[in-house]
Amino acid sequence: MIKLENLSKSFGDRLVIDNLNAVIKDNQITCISSASGAGKTTLLRIIAGLENQYTGSVSGVQKVSVTFQEDRLFPWLTARQNIEIVSDSAKTQTLLKQMQLTNEADKYPNELSGGMCRRVSLARSLAVQSDVLILDEPLKGLDTELKEKMYSLILENSKSKIVIMTTHETVDVARLADRVISFSSNGFKVQKDIVFDVPKNQRDEKVVLEYIELIKN
């Protein structure tokens, strides 16, 4: 598990995270929810080890893979090469097929649509052999049909990992998350901690709609 203890982070005079204490459990997808600009991405960067100017401690993090809000693809590499840089050719080929990108494998990012680039970025983070998977708005810009396929791929490729996700789409949370922690926009204080009791592979439309209402309320 990941433990956040007495975690605080400021940007100049602006206190973003104020003495946060939380535990993120193993083998779960935990969704971090808050208003835009409240500090979600800052918290993810701290957990990923990309931000070290803070007080308090973060423990339990070993190897991390990340899908950033931005695609962050290498423009001089093809879709295939962007994934192979962190994996082997067999895994890359499998992910390209699952992402419905086989025909685009040898195209460069500027030759791909925004949704295609998003899927390459997601595939790259799923290809990494990591203990912690961070997904910052992973399905941004994808249509409903593609999202349905991505749900299954994320679940299949994140088994036995700690997964931390942010998204503004409540349906994504209801389909993917085991737990939702809602934070305030003032100091990133825990406001609500919801644990979903129906396993992800058993959630029908009725359960998903119930969870969406639970998240909104």
TALINBEL-V627190 format. One record per residue. RES is the residue in one small letter. PSI is psi in whole degrees, -180 to 180 (NA if undefined). OMEGA is omega in whole degrees, 0 to 359 (NA if undefined). Layout:
RES:PSI:OMEGA
RES:PSI:OMEGA
This chain:
m:159:177
i:130:178
k:127:173
l:118:185
e:122:177
n:43:186
l:126:178
s:144:180
k:132:178
s:151:168
f:99:186
g:-125:179
d:-3:184
r:114:178
l:115:183
v:-47:179
i:124:187
d:98:173
n:55:182
l:132:173
n:124:181
a:156:176
v:129:177
i:118:192
k:159:178
d:157:172
n:36:178
q:155:168
i:114:180
t:125:178
c:130:176
i:122:185
s:133:174
s:173:177
a:156:177
s:136:178
g:5:183
a:-22:178
g:11:182
k:-51:182
t:-36:176
t:-45:179
l:-43:180
l:-40:179
r:-37:177
i:-47:180
i:-38:181
a:-8:180
g:15:181
l:-9:179
e:121:183
n:4:178
q:81:179
y:170:174
t:161:186
g:-165:184
s:153:174
v:123:180
s:158:177
g:2:180
v:127:177
q:-103:180
k:130:186
v:142:166
s:149:189
v:135:160
t:111:181
f:166:175
q:-38:175
e:150:184
d:-36:176
r:42:175
l:148:176
f:117:187
p:-21:181
w:1:178
l:148:176
t:173:177
a:-46:179
r:-47:183
q:-33:178
n:-30:178
i:-41:182
e:-20:181
i:-19:179
v:2:186
s:-173:176
d:170:186
s:-36:181
a:-48:179
k:-41:179
t:-46:181
q:-41:179
t:-45:181
l:-39:177
l:-41:179
k:-46:180
q:-33:180
m:2:182
q:45:183
l:16:183
t:-42:182
n:-15:180
e:7:188
a:-35:185
d:18:176
k:152:178
y:160:183
p:-38:181
n:-7:176
e:0:183
l:153:174
s:169:178
g:-41:179
g:-36:177
m:-44:178
c:-38:180
r:-41:180
r:-36:176
v:-44:179
s:-43:178
l:-44:179
a:-40:180
r:-43:180
s:-33:178
l:-24:182
a:-21:182
v:136:175
q:89:186
s:166:175
d:-28:181
v:130:178
l:121:179
i:125:183
l:103:182
d:102:185
e:56:189
p:-26:186
l:21:181
k:126:175
g:-1:181
l:146:179
d:172:186
t:-42:182
e:-44:178
l:-38:179
k:-40:180
e:-42:179
k:-38:182
m:-33:176
y:-51:182
s:-41:182
l:-41:179
i:-46:180
l:-41:181
e:-39:186
n:7:181
s:14:179
k:141:179
s:19:177
k:157:165
i:122:180
v:128:177
i:124:187
m:146:167
t:144:175
t:150:175
h:-5:183
e:111:183
t:-30:179
v:-36:177
d:-40:178
v:-47:182
a:-29:180
r:-32:191
l:-32:192
a:150:168
d:-25:187
r:143:176
v:125:174
i:117:179
s:133:182
f:152:175
s:163:176
s:0:179
n:93:179
g:4:175
f:53:178
k:143:178
v:123:178
q:-37:184
k:139:179
d:107:185
i:130:174
v:125:179
f:132:186
d:-14:179
v:125:179
p:147:187
k:-36:182
n:2:179
q:11:183
r:110:176
d:-177:184
e:-38:181
k:-45:180
v:-43:180
v:-44:179
l:-38:178
e:-42:180
y:-36:178
i:-44:178
e:-38:179
l:-40:179
i:-43:183
k:-33:183
n:NA:NA
